[in-house]
Amino acid sequence: MKLSYLITSTLLIAFLFLSCNETKNDNQETDIDGVYQSVGYGRILKIIDGEFLLADVTSLSCMPLMDGKISDFNENISYANDTITLKDGINIYLFSRTIDAPQVCKKGTPAYIEAQNNINNPERNFEILWENFKDHYAYFELRNVNPDTMYATYRPKVTAETTDAELFFILTEMLDSFDDGHISISAPDEIEEAAEKLVELNVVDSTISKETNDTQNVEKLNNFKVAEMVANKYIPDGITKNAGILRYGTLKENIGYLQINLMMGLADYGISDTLSLRDYFDHYFEFVEESDNDTKDELIGLNKTLDAVMGSFATTEALIIDVRFNGGGKDEVGMDVLKRLNSEEKIVFTKKGKFGNGFTPINTVTQPASNNAYSKPVYLLISTESASATEIMTLSSLSMPNITRIGSTTEGVFSDVLDKELPNGWDFGLSSEVYLDMNGVNYESKGIPADIKITYSSDKQEFLKKVISDLDANKDASIETAISMVINK
């Protein structure tokens, strides 16, 4: 389905929300036509004659998110008892019929006019961001954040005269204090650069920004470069796919080695593998924008590659899957990799979204299986850099007895990012979901520990330096541990 993000929202709001109270001729209206409020996630859905508009809503804002035809969802959408169920990969979203759209969504109402007249009002933008966090953020208690104290600390810093740069700085500092890798905010480059200038000129004070400035001139190691060094050492004749996102080969001990460095970017769009990662993704996202279903594209491309990968590993003694450098992507990618190692479908975790003072109905997630699953021992290499969708893969692996996890504890950021937009055009994201393993354990903020622990620092640069140091000594602690376990089994 082509989901077009809307730059000009006013016309679409007018088209779909202007006449929410109007009745239609029965022969023109289908049962599904109407307005629906999402269960959690802060969205409103309007359907008229097979056309839909999905919008993000708060008490102060109505931001169109996407539009299209209901038929584009194919079998992923169903309707019963005034409730729409929408399936998106492993996710299930519910929308309950409501009488009318919020006034702020309806052109000509006082609420709508006020919203349109205050698009760039700093106080209003702060309040909208805060309302989203208050209503949808799932981890205030777990992250030791007192929402009342935080609001009382930061809200007085914003006035009607606050500049864009000052507002961005204030919001960034507030959100950084959550220490949640799935919280983010972004603004146009010129605003972010102006906010950095405020620190340089000592107009504002921030220990966070000062730490950034203190280290900005230090050359940083990056995950992809170090991952390439590992592959060059252990599988010098290995195969590289998708600009280094995936690499594989067989170690001299007849152990398969599969390195996956992102849980996305694996669709087969015919892009050259020789491009730099940046250039690769420049082309890649052009195809994604035109795709009807980019997740489906990812899985088709991934499985085409996995057919070759698993075929080459058919006679190996064991398999190492290295996701130590993988910061995430799409949950479904990691689970499709595990499908090749799993002979029987099984429930592997549950998830639920923040909704009011509680949560949405529990979504029970099943790990798919394969008729010809790899049955030899599997060693999953993890680190603190293993995050988000990579942690979902790790979480699923807990229910698979043939997999042993080696390395250090994962980062501890599981929730899908709930992406939102402020009226002024800035984007932000937050964690709104809770994932639990089959014993009801929540690994958010603490991460999933390895079965076999390797001493890696939680600091990214120190971790990468450790891996390089090991390679310089002709060893990689995690890989060598796996090799030793195979040899000595």
HELIX and SHEET records of a PDB file:
HELIX    1   1 THR A   10  PHE A   17  1                                   8    
HELIX    2   2 ASP A   26  GLN A   28  5                                   3    
HELIX    3   3 ILE A   70  ASN A   76  5                                   7    
HELIX    4   4 GLN A  103  CYS A  105  5                                   3    
HELIX    5   5 PRO A  110  ASN A  117  1                                   8    
HELIX    6   6 PRO A  122  HIS A  136  1                                  15    
HELIX    7   7 PRO A  147  TYR A  154  1                                   8    
HELIX    8   8 ARG A  155  LYS A  157  5                                   3    
HELIX    9   9 ASP A  164  ASP A  176  1                                  13    
HELIX   10  10 ASP A  189  GLU A  200  1                                  12    
HELIX   11  11 THR A  207  THR A  215  1                                   9    
HELIX   12  12 ASN A  223  TYR A  234  1                                  12    
HELIX   13  13 ASN A  242  GLY A  244  5                                   3    
HELIX   14  14 LEU A  277  GLU A  290  1                                  14    
HELIX   15  15 ASP A  294  SER A  312  1                                  19    
HELIX   16  16 ASP A  331  LYS A  339  1                                   9    
HELIX   17  17 ALA A  389  SER A  397  1                                   9    
HELIX   18  18 LYS A  460  ASP A  472  1                                  13    
HELIX   19  19 ALA A  477  ILE A  487  1                                  11    
SHEET    1   A 7 CYS A  62  LYS A  69  0                                        
SHEET    2   A 7 GLU A  51  VAL A  57 -1                                        
SHEET    3   A 7 ARG A  43  ILE A  48 -1                                        
SHEET    4   A 7 GLY A  34  SER A  38 -1                                        
SHEET    5   A 7 ASN A  91  THR A  98 -1                                        
SHEET    6   A 7 THR A  83  ASP A  88 -1                                        
SHEET    7   A 7 ILE A  77  ALA A  80 -1                                        
SHEET    1   B 3 SER A 184  SER A 186  0                                        
SHEET    2   B 3 ASP A 427  SER A 431 -1                                        
SHEET    3   B 3 VAL A 417  GLU A 421 -1                                        
SHEET    1   C 7 ILE A 239  LYS A 241  0                                        
SHEET    2   C 7 LEU A 246  THR A 250 -1                                        
SHEET    3   C 7 ILE A 255  ILE A 260 -1                                        
SHEET    4   C 7 ALA A 318  ASP A 322  1                                        
SHEET    5   C 7 VAL A 378  ILE A 382  1                                        
SHEET    6   C 7 ILE A 403  GLY A 407  1                                        
SHEET    7   C 7 ILE A 452  LYS A 453  1                                        
SHEET    1   D 3 GLY A 358  PHE A 359  0                                        
SHEET    2   D 3 LYS A 346  PHE A 355 -1                                        
SHEET    3   D 3 ASN A 363  GLN A 367 -1                                        
SHEET    1   E 3 GLY A 358  PHE A 359  0                                        
SHEET    2   E 3 LYS A 346  PHE A 355 -1                                        
SHEET    3   E 3 GLU A 433  LEU A 436 -1                                        
END                                                                             
